[in-house]
Amino acid sequence: MKPILIFLGIILMFIGFFIVTLGLILPSSQIQENQNYEKYNEYNNNENEKSNVEYSGIIMIGPIPIVFGNSPGLIILSILITILMIVWIFLFAFGIRIK
């Protein structure tokens, strides 16, 4: 195996860990700001504003994908990503090289 591919794989793993860490840290500060905003508007508004959160996800159990979510657009995007992942897995498994 080429050393450059190993190096790029390690770099990608560190980038992934960094993004996950940012995802854990940033929403907590946003929640605190929302709580302060709600306390400020508690005297002005009796209605609580609800935010519409859209989500979608993929769970791969071996070669079988499970796609879930509450937004049709995000589910279609997840299905497309799943198809690309499966094609990539087959190309890797059979050793087909794209030139």
N, C-alpha and C positions, 0 to 999 in steps of 0.2 A: 504494500500500500504506500502511496505517496505521502511524505511527511507534511506537505502543504495541506492535504485534505484533513489530516489529523488535527493540524493547527486550526484550520477553519472550523472544524467541528467543535473544538474546545471553545473557540471564540463565540460561536453561536450559542453554546450552552451558557456561557457567562452573560451574554446579552439577554437570554431568556430569563435567567435568575434575576437580573437587574430589572427587567420589565415587570416580573411578578412582584418583586419587592416594592417597586413604585406603585403598583396597583393596590397593594395592601396599605401603603402609607397615605396616599393621596385621598381616597374616599373618606378616611377618618377625619381629616381636616375639613372636608366639605360638609360632613355631617354636623360638625361643631358650628360652622357658619350658618347652616340651615336652622339649627336650634336657636341660635341668637336671633336670626331673622324672624322666626316664629314668635319668640318672646316679645320682640319689638312690635310686631303686628297683632299681637294678641288683643291689645286694647282697641285697635282700629277695625279689625275684621273678626267676625265670629266664625267664618267658614275657614276650614283648613284646606289649603291647596294641596292636591295630590299630584305627584309627578308620575307620568307614564313612562315606565321603564320597559324597554324592549330587550329581549335576550334570546339567544340561540346557542346551541352547543352540539358537540359531536362526541360520542363515546364509541371507541373502536374496541370491540371484543374479538380479537383475532382479525379475521377478514370481514367480520360482520359489523357494519356501522349502525349506530342508533343516533338519530338526529331528533332534537327536541327544541322547543322554543315557543314564543307567543306572538312573533311577528312573521307574517308570510314572506316578506322580503328577506329577512335574515335567515329564515329556514331555507329558502332557495339558495342563498349564498353559501350556507353550510353544506347543502347537498352538492353544490359545485366543488367546494373545497374537498369534500369527501371523495368525489369521483376522481379529482386530481391526485389525492393521496393514494387511492387504490391503484390507479394507473402507474404511479411512481413505484409503488411496492412491487407490482408485477414486473416492471422494467428492471428493477433492482434484483428481484428473485431469479429472473431468467437470464440475467447478465447481458441484456440488450443495451448497446451503447448508441447514443444519439450523436452523430458527428456533425 
